[in-house]
Amino acid sequence: MKPLLIASATLLSVALYAQDTAMANVDSANGTVVNYRLNELVVSDDTPEVLLGELNGKKSRKGQTISADSKVAYYFENTTGEEGVYLKSMLFKVAKVKHKTEARIKIYKKHDYVQDTYHPKTGAKFSYATFIPGDPIATQEIVVFLEPGQKGVVEVDLTEYSIMMPEEGLFLSLEGVGYYDAAGKPAKITDPKEMTWIDFHPTTTDNYCGWINPVGTNSYFWNNINKHLKVDYEVVFEHKPSKKTIMSPNFGLKVIMPKLKF
């Protein structure tokens, strides 16, 4: 399996994107947090649920490793058409785990903005509408541990956090923390072949955002990977990217319309 690489050769307008995204993300950088105070969530066997996202069981040779500074976010649109929808669980597909892995799930509001950038050959300025993770939605810390040999779909229960699905949808992000050796002590894993691997698959959506570090810089920022790729291909190469180029993490989100206990 080859890692999904986001390099400056592919994201041609990434330099200006880094500058503009830093400004677009200023609210998040300032630590703005959205709090939801809700009633106690009561879930029974007959509570209706809906699976959102692009989770599927198909085999894939694409993916991304989990490292201490990795963040993989997916935007879940609120397509239920209902009010009072709560998050039940996040699902993601793991392809390989060699060492005990700690990760966290974080939840963000959607941040819409217009991205200005320049054609790398002609210097002509152009703009496009895009979106990335914005302000975090506060919950208790959601920690996930993956064990050596674990493989397949991982489902993380979110009901205890009583989070209502915003009308505009939200981002769920899987963020790496670190690794542990067989004795349970923190371990530094730098070889990608030894890192935990999460599954990606082809998509047509723009819902995947990555936490990227442009080559030659010390800055990190959110990037709507697929929207950026589509714009670069259409503006610079004057054709659409191939179906194999546009990828997305194999993430799902179960939501429910529960009974509320007052």
C-alpha positions, 0 to 999 in steps of 0.5 A: 500500500502506498501512502496518500501523499499531498505534495506541492507538485500536486497542490500547485497553488498551495503556497498562497492557500497556506497564507489565506487559510491561516487567516480563514482559520483565525477563529479556531486558532483563538480557541473559540469553542462552541458548547452544546448544553443538552438534555440527557440522551436516552437510546433504546433498541427501537430508536431510529438511526441513519448512517451518514458519510461514505463508509463501505466494505470494499477493499482499497489500496489507498490510505493514510498513516496515523502519526502524532501530528496527523489529522483527518477530517470528514464533513458530514452533511445533515441530510436527515431533514429532521430536527433533534438529530443526535450523534450516535457513533463514529465509524472508520475503517482500519487497514493495519495496526502493528503497535498500540495506537492512541488517537482522539476524535474531535468535532468541528463546525463547518467554516465556509469561505472564498479562497483566493489563489494564483495560476502557477504559470500565468500568475492570474488570480482566481477564487473559489468557494470552499470549506474546512473545519472551523470552531471546535464543538466542545465535548469531553475528551474522546479517546480511541485506542487501536490494538495490534492486529486490529483490522476492519471497521471501528465504531466509537460510541458518542451517545454519552456526549449528547451532541446534537447534529447542527443544521449545517452539518459538522466535521469529525476528525480522527487525530493521532496522539502516539504509539505504545510498545508491548510494555505499554510505554510510549514509543516513537514510531517513525517508519511509515511501514510500522504506523497504523493505517486507515482506509481511503477510497475513491469519491466524488465529494469535497468532504475530506480535509487534511492537516497539511504541512507544505514542503519547506515550511513549518506551518500546518493548516486545514486544506480541503484536499479534493476541492483544491485538487479539482480546482488545480486540475481544471484551472491549470491542466484544463481537465478534470482529475481521474476518478482514482485521484479524488479520495476520501477517508472511509468514515461513517456517522450514525445519527439518531432521533432519540427520546428525551428525558427531561 
